[in-house]
Amino acid sequence: MTTRREGAAQRAGQQVPRQNRQPQAVTPQGEAARRAARETRAARAAALNEDRRGRIVEQRITRENSRSSDEDFQTNLRDVLRARDQQRAEARADNDDDRNDLVKALLLGLGTVAVGSYLNNNRQVALATPDRVVVTEADGSQQVIKDEVALLRQPGSTVTTENFDDGSSRTVVTRADGSRVVTIRDADLRVLRRTLISPDGSQTRLIDDTAEVEPVDIATLPAPAPVYGSVTQDDEAALREALRSEVDIDRRFTLEQVRSISEVRSLVAPVNIDAITFDSGSAAISPDQARQLSTLGNAIQDAIAENRQEIFLIEGHTDLVGSDAANLALSDRRAESVALALSEYFQVPPENLVVQGYGEQYPQIRREGDIRENRRATVRRITDLLQTADAQ
């Protein structure tokens, strides 16, 4: 989804003086990044119109149908491909297109996502797992597609999704305490708006990508933020400082621009989550490991308590073993597992977390092979980068 280019010193976790940094490319690499950089018009979706009603699907979330941080992939690739072939045949028989099967499955967050080999915009399906689809763009770059409401599907909540004819959706997660989180997605499953409605009816806009946006010219962006190379879970003061660093820039970006364009993301330094490294091929976090996230969890929770609009991006990474598509899906699941652990163990509100996998693109140690340090996650505070920062 993003370019493989990132400063070697950043990969090594070192701070780099601005004058020693390499000049940035004018055009971002990767089709998803270029598409995000060109974006200018305000988002359009039937689900944004509160007076319109779609087809409703309701689901009660229990421990049996929700995800947890210690849960790993349950279906191997052979089983997924077999299910895909079967679904492909059924889709042809029903004259239903593969893209609609993908959208329906991901909107509901249910079962094995089985899709055909072709999506619109010249995207090919490289890998389909029970909860992720990796597509290859025309230029060879890859993108992961998932259910963006997965973090909110927690036991005790009710999830009501309205699906509209244009492919957009409005999902309302209602919790036991009466609070609600409303997420609106477009036909490509991108989050356009997310709003928290408290039990007393007060509203907090968390994500809002519905206004016109400026295109991103990489050449005009400030230099990347210095990377914190020695922040550990034991150094609480340094961790809190790293997570509260502000961005000195006079413009804002869409969530998709932050996720897809590495030069935009790097305006905020990543903080390595050193308490967790994953087993090879795994996205599961054991309870013992999860408890080591206490300093991070408390710091994020305190920041959100002070400012309900805070948004943190959890990024997942892999080593250089395995295919690009498999690593991209695995890294995205790792980011989700960290976010789930922060919510499960430290009550971090999941609506304030965004997850994104980057596969093997940004290794901590740039060397082939089974290297545990590369099977990791990082976190960035992206609040100041988002349009929502100026929306209230």
Residue pairs with C-beta under 8 A, 6 or more apart in sequence:
1 30
1 32
1 33
1 141
1 142
1 143
1 144
1 259
1 260
1 328
1 356
1 358
2 28
2 29
2 30
2 32
2 33
2 260
2 261
2 262
2 265
2 358
2 361
3 28
3 29
3 30
3 33
3 262
3 361
4 29
4 361
5 25
5 29
5 262
6 262
6 266
6 361
6 362
7 16
7 21
7 22
7 224
8 366
9 15
9 16
9 227
10 16
10 224
10 227
10 266
10 362
11 362
11 363
11 364
11 365
11 366
12 229
12 364
12 365
13 227
13 228
13 229
13 230
13 272
13 364
14 227
14 229
15 226
15 227
15 228
15 229
16 224
16 226
16 227
18 223
21 223
21 224
24 218
24 219
24 221
24 263
25 218
25 263
26 217
26 218
26 219
27 34
27 37
27 218
28 34
28 36
28 37
28 216
28 218
28 260
28 261
28 262
28 263
29 141
30 137
30 139
30 141
30 260
31 137
31 138
31 139
31 141
32 137
32 141
32 143
32 260
33 141
33 260
33 261
33 262
35 260
36 216
36 254
36 256
36 257
36 259
36 260
36 261
37 215
37 216
37 217
37 218
37 257
37 261
38 215
39 213
39 215
39 254
39 256
39 257
40 212
40 213
40 214
40 215
41 212
42 210
42 211
42 212
42 213
43 186
43 192
43 209
43 210
44 186
45 164
45 166
45 168
45 184
45 185
45 186
45 187
45 192
46 52
46 54
46 164
46 165
46 166
46 168
47 54
47 162
47 164
47 168
47 169
47 170
47 184
47 185
47 186
47 192
48 168
48 184
48 192
48 193
48 210
52 164
53 162
54 162
54 163
54 164
54 165
54 169
54 170
55 162
55 163
55 164
56 160
56 161
56 162
57 108
57 160
57 161
57 163
58 158
58 159
58 160
58 161
59 65
59 108
59 153
59 158
59 159
59 160
59 161
60 158
60 159
61 153
61 154
61 155
61 156
61 157
61 158
61 159
62 155
63 155
65 153
66 153
66 154
66 155
67 131
67 150
67 153
67 336
67 340
68 340
68 344
69 284
69 285
69 290
69 337
69 338
69 340
69 341
69 344
69 345
70 284
70 285
70 286
70 287
70 290
71 284
71 337
72 282
72 283
72 284
73 129
73 130
73 283
73 330
73 333
74 130
75 112
75 129
75 130
77 127
77 129
77 326
79 112
80 112
80 114
80 127
80 128
80 129
80 130
81 128
83 112
83 114
84 114
84 115
84 116
84 128
86 114
87 101
87 114
87 115
88 98
88 114
88 115
88 116
88 117
91 97
91 98
91 101
91 116
97 116
98 115
98 116
98 117
98 118
98 119
98 125
99 115
99 116
99 119
99 120
101 114
101 115
101 116
102 113
102 115
102 119
102 133
102 145
103 167
103 187
103 189
104 163
105 111
105 112
105 113
105 114
105 115
106 113
106 133
106 145
106 146
106 147
106 189
107 147
107 161
107 163
107 169
107 171
107 185
107 189
108 147
108 161
109 131
109 147
109 149
109 150
109 153
111 130
112 128
112 129
112 130
113 128
113 129
113 130
113 131
113 132
113 133
114 128
115 125
115 128
115 133
116 125
117 124
117 125
118 124
118 125
119 125
119 135
121 137
121 138
122 137
122 138
123 135
123 136
123 137
123 138
123 143
124 135
124 136
125 133
125 134
125 135
125 136
126 134
126 135
126 136
126 142
126 324
126 325
127 133
127 134
127 323
127 325
127 326
127 328
127 329
128 134
129 329
131 146
131 147
131 150
131 333
132 144
132 145
132 146
132 329
132 332
132 333
133 144
133 145
133 146
134 142
134 143
134 144
134 145
134 325
134 326
134 328
134 329
135 142
135 143
135 145
136 142
136 325
137 143
142 324
142 325
142 328
142 359
144 328
144 329
144 332
144 356
144 357
145 189
146 189
146 332
147 189
148 183
148 185
148 189
148 190
148 191
149 159
149 171
149 173
149 183
150 336
151 336
151 339
151 340
151 343
151 350
151 351
151 353
151 355
152 159
152 173
152 181
152 183
152 350
152 351
153 159
153 173
154 175
154 343
154 350
156 175
156 176
157 173
157 174
157 175
157 176
158 173
158 174
159 171
159 172
159 173
159 174
160 171
160 172
160 174
161 169
161 170
161 171
161 172
162 169
162 170
162 171
163 169
164 170
166 187
167 186
167 187
167 188
168 184
168 185
168 186
168 187
168 192
169 184
169 185
170 182
170 183
170 184
171 182
171 183
171 184
171 185
172 180
172 181
172 182
173 180
173 181
173 182
173 183
174 180
175 181
177 199
178 199
179 196
179 197
179 198
179 199
180 196
180 197
181 194
181 195
181 196
181 197
181 351
182 193
182 194
182 195
182 197
183 191
183 193
183 194
184 191
184 192
184 193
184 194
185 191
185 192
186 192
190 209
190 255
190 256
191 207
191 209
191 255
192 207
192 208
192 209
192 210
193 205
193 207
193 208
193 209
193 210
194 205
194 206
194 207
194 208
194 351
195 203
195 204
195 205
195 206
196 203
196 204
196 206
196 308
196 349
196 351
197 203
198 204
204 308
204 309
205 309
205 388
205 391
205 392
206 308
206 309
206 311
206 351
206 352
206 388
207 255
207 311
207 386
207 388
208 386
208 387
208 388
208 391
209 254
209 255
209 256
209 387
211 387
211 391
213 252
213 253
213 254
213 257
213 387
214 251
216 253
216 257
216 261
216 263
216 264
218 261
218 263
221 249
221 263
221 264
221 267
222 248
222 249
222 267
224 263
224 266
224 267
224 269
225 245
225 247
225 266
225 267
225 268
225 269
226 269
227 269
227 270
228 238
228 242
228 269
228 270
228 271
228 272
230 238
231 238
231 239
231 242
231 271
231 272
231 274
232 238
232 239
232 274
233 239
233 274
233 275
233 292
233 293
233 294
233 295
233 296
234 295
236 295
236 299
239 271
239 295
239 296
239 299
240 299
240 302
242 269
242 271
243 271
243 299
243 300
243 303
243 312
243 379
243 381
244 303
244 381
245 268
245 269
245 381
246 384
247 267
247 268
247 384
247 385
249 267
249 384
249 385
252 385
252 386
252 387
252 389
252 390
253 261
253 264
253 385
253 386
253 387
254 386
254 387
255 354
255 386
257 264
258 264
258 265
258 313
258 382
258 385
258 386
259 265
259 313
259 354
259 356
264 385
265 313
265 380
265 382
267 385
268 380
268 381
268 382
268 384
268 385
269 380
270 315
270 378
270 379
270 380
271 378
271 379
271 380
272 364
272 376
272 378
273 293
273 296
273 338
273 376
273 377
273 378
273 379
274 376
275 289
275 292
275 293
275 296
276 285
276 289
276 292
276 293
276 338
276 376
276 377
277 372
277 373
277 375
277 376
278 284
278 285
278 334
278 372
278 375
278 376
279 375
280 319
280 321
280 370
280 375
281 322
281 330
283 316
283 330
283 333
283 334
283 336
283 337
284 337
285 337
285 338
285 341
289 341
290 341
290 344
290 345
291 345
293 338
293 341
293 342
293 345
293 346
294 345
294 346
296 342
296 379
297 342
297 345
297 346
297 347
297 348
298 346
300 310
300 312
300 342
300 346
300 348
300 352
300 379
301 346
301 347
301 348
301 349
303 310
303 381
304 310
304 348
304 349
304 352
307 383
308 352
309 383
309 388
309 389
309 392
310 352
310 381
310 383
311 352
311 353
311 354
311 381
311 382
311 383
311 386
311 388
312 352
312 353
312 354
312 379
312 380
312 381
312 382
313 354
313 355
313 356
313 379
313 380
313 382
314 335
314 336
314 338
314 339
314 342
314 353
314 354
314 355
314 356
314 377
314 378
314 379
315 331
315 335
315 355
315 356
315 357
315 358
315 377
315 378
315 379
315 380
316 330
316 331
316 332
316 333
316 334
316 335
316 336
316 338
316 355
316 356
316 357
316 358
316 377
317 331
317 334
317 357
317 358
317 359
317 360
317 361
317 362
317 363
317 364
317 374
317 375
317 376
317 377
317 378
318 327
318 330
318 331
318 334
318 359
318 360
318 374
318 375
319 360
319 363
319 369
319 370
319 371
319 372
319 374
319 375
320 360
320 363
320 367
320 368
320 369
320 371
320 374
321 368
321 369
321 370
322 330
322 360
324 359
324 360
327 359
327 360
328 357
328 358
328 359
329 357
330 357
330 359
331 357
331 358
331 359
331 360
332 355
332 356
332 357
333 357
334 357
334 375
334 377
335 355
335 356
335 357
335 377
336 355
338 355
338 377
338 379
339 348
339 350
339 353
339 355
340 350
342 348
342 353
343 349
343 350
343 353
354 382
360 374
363 371
363 374
364 371
364 373
364 374
364 376
365 371
365 373
365 374
383 389
